[in-house]
Amino acid sequence: MKIIDKATELITPLPSVFDLCVAGILVITFFKNQFLQGSFFIFYSIFIFSMTFLMKPKRNYVSIPLGLLLIWSLAMVFCHNKINVVPNSIINYYFNVSIMFEGFIYMLCGIALFYSIVRYSKNPKFIFLLLPVAFYPITKNHIYGGRITIPAAFFISLIIYLFLNRKIIIASLLSLVSVITAISIWPWVQMKFACRPYVWIELLKQIKDHPFVGSGFNHTLYPDNMMWVREINSTTYGWIYRHNDFLSIGAYLGIIASVFIIWFVIENFKRIGISIYLIPFLTIVLTSFFQMTLFLPTMAAICIVIVAICIKETQKGDVA
């Protein structure tokens, strides 16, 4: 009965047409082709943003770090544009795709989607009921690959939430269960974690090489979401996934972009406080430290919607 009551709370008041349209972006998880995923993410975000011109905002929302990050990333497009665009050349294709799927337009549309949901949504909480369906294709891949980052991040976030709310006994028991589980599968944990330090060292090297403006957006000349680790113990490691969204942004756009992101995360921590929405928000933050998250269109779409709902539900200053 309590479960039904909780579910009813998620659809009270009834979602608006705009909220239903926002939920439509979850369809992205069922696209298998990454090019289609990127296209859908960008153009569906534009569709959601376009709808806001027909609506009155329901709440005030200002985020200085988010705005500064967007402006800085736009400046980096011109700072790092070293591609000589030749008429009727395949170079045009590489340039356009890099800006769209791995560059500024990707960030612009993601931020526009986030901003639109926070300011104009009525009750998007019902989307939480749809997440199990949206996560189904992702969950299959995670089970197949034995990935443990998301569940680990979720339980850590839950434990932190419980401790902050002084539910010490439950938090302690859950911590004990988590530790026992980690010990029982420790060889697997070590294996899955093995490449992370090498990736982070390489990303830090890239930040050191270009600390102010970064190396620029990936221009699709490298495998998607991968990087070449130069040397580890005098041995070339090869191509491996980046496994850290925050350091990747720092490597691409410089330390200044990292400052804006950290500022944005802290800003949201303050807005959310120790409410129940701290759990999904903290889960996304932790996952982004250990796994590619915001760089993947499918994960980015889900994470942006979740974080936007968390901010919407804890944002003060509704428009009269």
KASUL-V358292 format. One record per residue. N is the residue number from 0. NEAR is the number of other ideal C-beta (glycine too) atoms within 12 Angstrom. Layout:
BEGIN
<<N/NEAR> <N/NEAR>>
END
This chain:
BEGIN
<<0/7> <1/8> <2/10> <3/11> <4/11> <5/16> <6/16> <7/16> <8/18> <9/26> <10/24> <11/14> <12/16> <13/15> <14/26> <15/24> <16/19> <17/30> <18/33> <19/22> <20/31> <21/41> <22/34> <23/29> <24/43> <25/36> <26/23> <27/36> <28/32> <29/21> <30/24> <31/15> <32/14> <33/23> <34/19> <35/20> <36/31> <37/34> <38/22> <39/31> <40/43> <41/35> <42/25> <43/34> <44/39> <45/24> <46/23> <47/42> <48/29> <49/19> <50/26> <51/27> <52/15> <53/16> <54/22> <55/15> <56/25> <57/26> <58/26> <59/17> <60/31> <61/19> <62/29> <63/16> <64/25> <65/32> <66/23> <67/24> <68/35> <69/30> <70/22> <71/32> <72/36> <73/24> <74/23> <75/30> <76/31> <77/18> <78/23> <79/26> <80/20> <81/16> <82/25> <83/11> <84/17> <85/12> <86/8> <87/8> <88/13> <89/14> <90/20> <91/16> <92/19> <93/24> <94/28> <95/21> <96/27> <97/31> <98/33> <99/30> <100/36> <101/37> <102/36> <103/35> <104/29> <105/38> <106/40> <107/27> <108/35> <109/43> <110/36> <111/33> <112/45> <113/41> <114/32> <115/38> <116/46> <117/37> <118/32> <119/35> <120/40> <121/29> <122/28> <123/45> <124/34> <125/28> <126/37> <127/30> <128/23> <129/29> <130/27> <131/15> <132/18> <133/28> <134/28> <135/18> <136/23> <137/34> <138/20> <139/14> <140/18> <141/22> <142/15> <143/10> <144/17> <145/15> <146/28> <147/27> <148/32> <149/31> <150/27> <151/28> <152/29> <153/27> <154/29> <155/30> <156/33> <157/29> <158/30> <159/26> <160/28> <161/26> <162/21> <163/21> <164/19> <165/12> <166/18> <167/14> <168/13> <169/17> <170/23> <171/16> <172/18> <173/24> <174/22> <175/16> <176/17> <177/27> <178/19> <179/13> <180/18> <181/22> <182/14> <183/12> <184/19> <185/15> <186/13> <187/18> <188/23> <189/15> <190/15> <191/24> <192/24> <193/16> <194/26> <195/26> <196/20> <197/29> <198/36> <199/28> <200/25> <201/34> <202/35> <203/24> <204/23> <205/31> <206/29> <207/18> <208/19> <209/24> <210/20> <211/20> <212/25> <213/33> <214/30> <215/32> <216/41> <217/33> <218/26> <219/26> <220/18> <221/21> <222/16> <223/25> <224/30> <225/24> <226/34> <227/23> <228/28> <229/21> <230/14> <231/20> <232/10> <233/7> <234/10> <235/14> <236/22> <237/18> <238/19> <239/28> <240/33> <241/40> <242/35> <243/40> <244/38> <245/36> <246/36> <247/39> <248/42> <249/35> <250/36> <251/44> <252/41> <253/33> <254/26> <255/28> <256/42> <257/30> <258/23> <259/30> <260/37> <261/24> <262/22> <263/31> <264/31> <265/18> <266/26> <267/35> <268/25> <269/20> <270/29> <271/33> <272/21> <273/22> <274/23> <275/25> <276/29> <277/34> <278/28> <279/35> <280/40> <281/34> <282/35> <283/37> <284/35> <285/31> <286/38> <287/33> <288/32> <289/33> <290/38> <291/33> <292/38> <293/37> <294/38> <295/35> <296/40> <297/37> <298/38> <299/40> <300/43> <301/43> <302/41> <303/42> <304/44> <305/42> <306/46> <307/46> <308/40> <309/37> <310/39> <311/39> <312/33> <313/27> <314/32> <315/16> <316/17> <317/16> <318/14> <319/8>>
END
